[in-house]
Amino acid sequence: MSIKINVPPIKSQGIKTKLVPWIKSIIPADVNGTWIEPFMGTGAVAFNVAPERALLCDTNPHLINFYTGIASGSITPEKVKAFLEREGEQLLAQGEAHYYFIRERFNAEQAPLDFLFLNRAGFNGMIRFNRKGGFNIPFCRKPQRFAQSYVTKITNQVAWVSKLIKAKQFTFKCQDFNATLAEASPSDMIYCDPPYIDRHVDYYNGWNDAQERELFAKLSAFSGKFILSTWHHNDYRENDYIKALWSQHKVLTREHFYHVGGKEANRSPMIEALITNFNALPETDAPTPMQYSLFATPTIKKPQ
């Protein structure tokens, strides 16, 4: 029996929607504390896991402001629908000039609904900021982007998240992973989806060697349970931190295809890894995740 997965209203590169069934399948049944995410991103995992209590954090204030707005009731499905219809009409009439008008307004005022608009009208659903914190993704060149069916789809996504948040005890905080991990207790379940080392930087969520090692040290010392998502290897290279650090824990892997990048040549399969500090049972309704041999060398293609 397949698991129904809902898509959140915010999109991003590397969104974990398609990996949610795998992640859900290995969560221990005896976890009764708070679900904690130091890197909540779009919220796709937490919203689909739907725990009773969750602490969802990120260093990107715009993600936190958007979901905090839903939690407080200042952002409602009705407001989202009216906003996107209005701005969508302007986009259709003015084309990309209106997109850049909204982008300039957002960078000045940082309104959550402008962030949603840019996220859904920007190139390839990317979230990226310059060194000054300004959103800098170009227009996707689709003036008809906010057709009625698309607005309805986004409105329904907001309605789903709104209903979920109000039914649960979800807390959202803009803070770094160290502050979030400091709030965890042994009964809690930590899920970490940090920016993939050596692969992604958006300046709000940049990531480097020191941070990867610090996260490893903190999770290794945690007396409760954790799951961490990262990349294992692709056709051209492997994640050296798997052997150097994470192999001290349990490593599950699976192939996943990311539809990111401006050129089709850049859209290639990657072997994803889930790192845990407990014995994980494989899901029953999908292929069993392979246990990758850390002493074997993956087949790596040379760049053409």
BANU-692469 format. One record per residue (C-alpha): residue number from 1; residue in three letters; chain; x, y, z. Coordinates in pm, whole numbers. Layout:
{NUM "Ala" "A" {X Y Z}}
...
END
This chain:
{1 "Met" "A" {0 0 0}}
{2 "Ser" "A" {152 330 -108}}
{3 "Ile" "A" {177 628 125}}
{4 "Lys" "A" {5 950 22}}
{5 "Ile" "A" {251 1237 28}}
{6 "Asn" "A" {141 1599 36}}
{7 "Val" "A" {348 1878 -117}}
{8 "Pro" "A" {400 2195 91}}
{9 "Pro" "A" {335 2543 -56}}
{10 "Ile" "A" {704 2639 -59}}
{11 "Lys" "A" {927 2470 -318}}
{12 "Ser" "A" {1304 2429 -311}}
{13 "Gln" "A" {1593 2245 -467}}
{14 "Gly" "A" {1647 1913 -294}}
{15 "Ile" "A" {1295 1900 -148}}
{16 "Lys" "A" {1249 1563 23}}
{17 "Thr" "A" {892 1493 -90}}
{18 "Lys" "A" {982 1176 -283}}
{19 "Leu" "A" {1200 1049 1}}
{20 "Val" "A" {935 1095 271}}
{21 "Pro" "A" {803 732 251}}
{22 "Trp" "A" {1157 603 304}}
{23 "Ile" "A" {1220 841 594}}
{24 "Lys" "A" {884 759 755}}
{25 "Ser" "A" {948 386 722}}
{26 "Ile" "A" {1255 392 946}}
{27 "Ile" "A" {1118 611 1228}}
{28 "Pro" "A" {1113 395 1544}}
{29 "Ala" "A" {767 323 1680}}
{30 "Asp" "A" {875 396 2038}}
{31 "Val" "A" {958 764 1979}}
{32 "Asn" "A" {723 968 2198}}
{33 "Gly" "A" {902 1299 2236}}
{34 "Thr" "A" {922 1604 2010}}
{35 "Trp" "A" {1009 1580 1643}}
{36 "Ile" "A" {1299 1824 1598}}
{37 "Glu" "A" {1432 1962 1270}}
{38 "Pro" "A" {1728 2202 1285}}
{39 "Phe" "A" {1700 2248 904}}
{40 "Met" "A" {1327 2247 828}}
{41 "Gly" "A" {1354 2393 477}}
{42 "Thr" "A" {1014 2367 307}}
{43 "Gly" "A" {875 2155 591}}
{44 "Ala" "A" {797 1864 358}}
{45 "Val" "A" {922 1594 597}}
{46 "Ala" "A" {772 1728 920}}
{47 "Phe" "A" {435 1806 764}}
{48 "Asn" "A" {406 1456 618}}
{49 "Val" "A" {534 1280 930}}
{50 "Ala" "A" {278 1492 1121}}
{51 "Pro" "A" {398 1430 1479}}
{52 "Glu" "A" {197 1561 1772}}
{53 "Arg" "A" {480 1794 1876}}
{54 "Ala" "A" {747 1947 1657}}
{55 "Leu" "A" {1022 2206 1683}}
{56 "Leu" "A" {1097 2326 1331}}
{57 "Cys" "A" {1391 2560 1279}}
{58 "Asp" "A" {1595 2717 1003}}
{59 "Thr" "A" {1838 3003 962}}
{60 "Asn" "A" {1637 3135 665}}
{61 "Pro" "A" {1397 3387 827}}
{62 "His" "A" {1166 3392 524}}
{63 "Leu" "A" {1076 3025 560}}
{64 "Ile" "A" {1009 3070 931}}
{65 "Asn" "A" {810 3391 877}}
{66 "Phe" "A" {589 3221 619}}
{67 "Tyr" "A" {499 2924 836}}
{68 "Thr" "A" {473 3135 1150}}
{69 "Gly" "A" {223 3348 958}}
{70 "Ile" "A" {16 3039 883}}
{71 "Ala" "A" {35 2929 1247}}
{72 "Ser" "A" {-77 3272 1374}}
{73 "Gly" "A" {-359 3301 1122}}
{74 "Ser" "A" {-217 3609 951}}
{75 "Ile" "A" {-171 3396 638}}
{76 "Thr" "A" {-485 3207 537}}
{77 "Pro" "A" {-583 3011 227}}
{78 "Glu" "A" {-829 3288 139}}
{79 "Lys" "A" {-562 3559 161}}
{80 "Val" "A" {-320 3349 -43}}
{81 "Lys" "A" {-581 3290 -314}}
{82 "Ala" "A" {-672 3659 -341}}
{83 "Phe" "A" {-306 3767 -340}}
{84 "Leu" "A" {-193 3524 -610}}
{85 "Glu" "A" {-494 3601 -829}}
{86 "Arg" "A" {-425 3974 -806}}
{87 "Glu" "A" {-50 3950 -862}}
{88 "Gly" "A" {-98 3681 -1126}}
{89 "Glu" "A" {-314 3918 -1329}}
{90 "Gln" "A" {-41 4182 -1308}}
{91 "Leu" "A" {220 3927 -1410}}
{92 "Leu" "A" {14 3829 -1714}}
{93 "Ala" "A" {-31 4193 -1812}}
{94 "Gln" "A" {323 4315 -1747}}
{95 "Gly" "A" {532 4003 -1785}}
{96 "Glu" "A" {869 3970 -1617}}
{97 "Ala" "A" {873 4339 -1521}}
{98 "His" "A" {613 4261 -1255}}
{99 "Tyr" "A" {818 3969 -1124}}
{100 "Tyr" "A" {1118 4197 -1074}}
{101 "Phe" "A" {894 4459 -914}}
{102 "Ile" "A" {781 4199 -658}}
{103 "Arg" "A" {1139 4083 -608}}
{104 "Glu" "A" {1253 4438 -535}}
{105 "Arg" "A" {958 4491 -301}}
{106 "Phe" "A" {1031 4167 -119}}
{107 "Asn" "A" {1398 4250 -71}}
{108 "Ala" "A" {1292 4584 80}}
{109 "Glu" "A" {995 4472 290}}
{110 "Gln" "A" {1034 4091 322}}
{111 "Ala" "A" {660 4020 315}}
{112 "Pro" "A" {584 3644 338}}
{113 "Leu" "A" {330 3645 53}}
{114 "Asp" "A" {582 3813 -176}}
{115 "Phe" "A" {823 3533 -82}}
{116 "Leu" "A" {561 3275 -183}}
{117 "Phe" "A" {502 3455 -514}}
{118 "Leu" "A" {873 3464 -597}}
{119 "Asn" "A" {920 3104 -494}}
{120 "Arg" "A" {647 2988 -730}}
{121 "Ala" "A" {726 3226 -1018}}
{122 "Gly" "A" {1107 3215 -1004}}
{123 "Phe" "A" {1331 3000 -1217}}
{124 "Asn" "A" {1310 2628 -1141}}
{125 "Gly" "A" {1156 2676 -794}}
{126 "Met" "A" {1494 2779 -654}}
{127 "Ile" "A" {1557 2965 -328}}
{128 "Arg" "A" {1880 3161 -340}}
{129 "Phe" "A" {2010 3484 -188}}
{130 "Asn" "A" {2309 3705 -255}}
{131 "Arg" "A" {2568 3792 8}}
{132 "Lys" "A" {2356 4085 127}}
{133 "Gly" "A" {2057 3858 183}}
{134 "Gly" "A" {1870 3967 -130}}
{135 "Phe" "A" {1661 3714 -321}}
{136 "Asn" "A" {1826 3688 -662}}
{137 "Ile" "A" {1651 3414 -859}}
{138 "Pro" "A" {1552 3527 -1212}}
{139 "Phe" "A" {1202 3500 -1360}}
{140 "Cys" "A" {1093 3165 -1507}}
{141 "Arg" "A" {963 3347 -1820}}
{142 "Lys" "A" {609 3213 -1787}}
{143 "Pro" "A" {377 3517 -1755}}
{144 "Gln" "A" {77 3284 -1741}}
{145 "Arg" "A" {225 3112 -1435}}
{146 "Phe" "A" {-66 3185 -1200}}
{147 "Ala" "A" {-349 3029 -1395}}
{148 "Gln" "A" {-656 2951 -1187}}
{149 "Ser" "A" {-567 2583 -1154}}
{150 "Tyr" "A" {-219 2670 -1023}}
{151 "Val" "A" {-357 2921 -774}}
{152 "Thr" "A" {-605 2660 -653}}
{153 "Lys" "A" {-324 2406 -614}}
{154 "Ile" "A" {-115 2643 -399}}
{155 "Thr" "A" {-422 2750 -199}}
{156 "Asn" "A" {-499 2386 -121}}
{157 "Gln" "A" {-141 2331 -9}}
{158 "Val" "A" {-166 2626 229}}
{159 "Ala" "A" {-502 2494 356}}
{160 "Trp" "A" {-349 2151 426}}
{161 "Val" "A" {-52 2296 616}}
{162 "Ser" "A" {-277 2537 806}}
{163 "Lys" "A" {-509 2260 921}}
{164 "Leu" "A" {-216 2043 1026}}
{165 "Ile" "A" {-33 2316 1220}}
{166 "Lys" "A" {-348 2413 1409}}
{167 "Ala" "A" {-420 2052 1502}}
{168 "Lys" "A" {-69 1989 1636}}
{169 "Gln" "A" {182 2153 1866}}
{170 "Phe" "A" {426 2296 1614}}
{171 "Thr" "A" {683 2562 1708}}
{172 "Phe" "A" {885 2752 1448}}
{173 "Lys" "A" {1215 2925 1527}}
{174 "Cys" "A" {1475 3109 1323}}
{175 "Gln" "A" {1803 2986 1471}}
{176 "Asp" "A" {2110 2781 1385}}
{177 "Phe" "A" {2141 2409 1438}}
{178 "Asn" "A" {2345 2439 1756}}
{179 "Ala" "A" {2068 2631 1931}}
{180 "Thr" "A" {1811 2380 1811}}
{181 "Leu" "A" {2008 2072 1914}}
{182 "Ala" "A" {2060 2230 2258}}
{183 "Glu" "A" {1683 2205 2309}}
{184 "Ala" "A" {1667 1830 2236}}
{185 "Ser" "A" {1615 1568 2506}}
{186 "Pro" "A" {1678 1190 2485}}
{187 "Ser" "A" {1309 1120 2422}}
{188 "Asp" "A" {1302 1344 2115}}
{189 "Met" "A" {1356 1242 1752}}
{190 "Ile" "A" {1598 1461 1554}}
{191 "Tyr" "A" {1575 1473 1176}}
{192 "Cys" "A" {1854 1669 1006}}
{193 "Asp" "A" {1857 1775 644}}
{194 "Pro" "A" {2154 2013 632}}
{195 "Pro" "A" {2267 2174 306}}
{196 "Tyr" "A" {2452 1903 121}}
{197 "Ile" "A" {2823 1951 180}}
{198 "Asp" "A" {3014 2053 -136}}
{199 "Arg" "A" {2691 2086 -333}}
{200 "His" "A" {2471 2381 -232}}
{201 "Val" "A" {2498 2736 -95}}
{202 "Asp" "A" {2222 2997 -73}}
{203 "Tyr" "A" {2394 3223 186}}
{204 "Tyr" "A" {2121 3177 443}}
{205 "Asn" "A" {2204 2808 452}}
{206 "Gly" "A" {2566 2788 346}}
{207 "Trp" "A" {2758 2485 466}}
{208 "Asn" "A" {3125 2403 511}}
{209 "Asp" "A" {3368 2147 653}}
{210 "Ala" "A" {3365 2289 1005}}
{211 "Gln" "A" {2985 2285 1022}}
{212 "Glu" "A" {2961 1930 888}}
{213 "Arg" "A" {3208 1810 1151}}
{214 "Glu" "A" {3036 2005 1427}}
{215 "Leu" "A" {2699 1857 1335}}
{216 "Phe" "A" {2854 1509 1330}}
{217 "Ala" "A" {3001 1561 1676}}
{218 "Lys" "A" {2674 1691 1820}}
{219 "Leu" "A" {2461 1412 1675}}
{220 "Ser" "A" {2713 1145 1772}}
{221 "Ala" "A" {2697 1267 2132}}
{222 "Phe" "A" {2316 1282 2134}}
{223 "Ser" "A" {2167 1021 2365}}
{224 "Gly" "A" {1840 1003 2174}}
{225 "Lys" "A" {1772 893 1815}}
{226 "Phe" "A" {1848 1082 1496}}
{227 "Ile" "A" {1813 1054 1120}}
{228 "Leu" "A" {2026 1261 884}}
{229 "Ser" "A" {1984 1305 509}}
{230 "Thr" "A" {2284 1359 288}}
{231 "Trp" "A" {2421 1259 -51}}
{232 "His" "A" {2634 949 -92}}
{233 "His" "A" {2762 966 -448}}
{234 "Asn" "A" {2662 1045 -804}}
{235 "Asp" "A" {2801 942 -1141}}
{236 "Tyr" "A" {3108 1160 -1102}}
{237 "Arg" "A" {3215 1171 -739}}
{238 "Glu" "A" {3137 1054 -389}}
{239 "Asn" "A" {3075 1232 -62}}
{240 "Asp" "A" {3406 1198 122}}
{241 "Tyr" "A" {3239 1277 455}}
{242 "Ile" "A" {3052 946 449}}
{243 "Lys" "A" {3373 749 494}}
{244 "Ala" "A" {3549 1013 703}}
{245 "Leu" "A" {3265 1069 950}}
{246 "Trp" "A" {2920 920 904}}
{247 "Ser" "A" {3027 559 848}}
{248 "Gln" "A" {3059 535 1226}}
{249 "His" "A" {2678 520 1224}}
{250 "Lys" "A" {2438 320 1008}}
{251 "Val" "A" {2417 420 642}}
{252 "Leu" "A" {2120 340 417}}
{253 "Thr" "A" {2126 442 51}}
{254 "Arg" "A" {1888 477 -240}}
{255 "Glu" "A" {1895 630 -586}}
{256 "His" "A" {1700 951 -631}}
{257 "Phe" "A" {1661 1174 -937}}
{258 "Tyr" "A" {1666 1550 -883}}
{259 "His" "A" {1497 1777 -1137}}
{260 "Val" "A" {1720 2076 -1068}}
{261 "Gly" "A" {1957 2280 -1274}}
{262 "Gly" "A" {1906 2495 -1579}}
{263 "Lys" "A" {2028 2234 -1828}}
{264 "Glu" "A" {1902 1883 -1868}}
{265 "Ala" "A" {2262 1759 -1863}}
{266 "Asn" "A" {2281 1879 -1501}}
{267 "Arg" "A" {1975 1682 -1399}}
{268 "Ser" "A" {2110 1343 -1301}}
{269 "Pro" "A" {2048 1067 -1050}}
{270 "Met" "A" {2215 1078 -713}}
{271 "Ile" "A" {2256 812 -446}}
{272 "Glu" "A" {2094 952 -133}}
{273 "Ala" "A" {2193 841 215}}
{274 "Leu" "A" {2006 826 542}}
{275 "Ile" "A" {2236 813 845}}
{276 "Thr" "A" {2095 681 1173}}
{277 "Asn" "A" {2220 585 1517}}
{278 "Phe" "A" {1967 303 1554}}
{279 "Asn" "A" {1871 -15 1371}}
{280 "Ala" "A" {1628 97 1100}}
{281 "Leu" "A" {1366 -135 958}}
{282 "Pro" "A" {1311 -99 581}}
{283 "Glu" "A" {971 13 454}}
{284 "Thr" "A" {738 -263 340}}
{285 "Asp" "A" {577 -102 35}}
{286 "Ala" "A" {887 -3 -164}}
{287 "Pro" "A" {1222 -152 -265}}
{288 "Thr" "A" {1447 -217 29}}
{289 "Pro" "A" {1713 54 70}}
{290 "Met" "A" {2049 -103 -7}}
{291 "Gln" "A" {2312 -103 265}}
{292 "Tyr" "A" {2609 49 84}}
{293 "Ser" "A" {2944 -114 141}}
{294 "Leu" "A" {3177 157 264}}
{295 "Phe" "A" {3475 -56 169}}
{296 "Ala" "A" {3374 -78 -196}}
{297 "Thr" "A" {3437 196 -448}}
{298 "Pro" "A" {3128 324 -632}}
{299 "Thr" "A" {3143 345 -1010}}
{300 "Ile" "A" {3228 707 -1085}}
{301 "Lys" "A" {3212 841 -1438}}
{302 "Lys" "A" {3468 1089 -1556}}
{303 "Pro" "A" {3319 1424 -1662}}
{304 "Gln" "A" {3277 1447 -2039}}
END
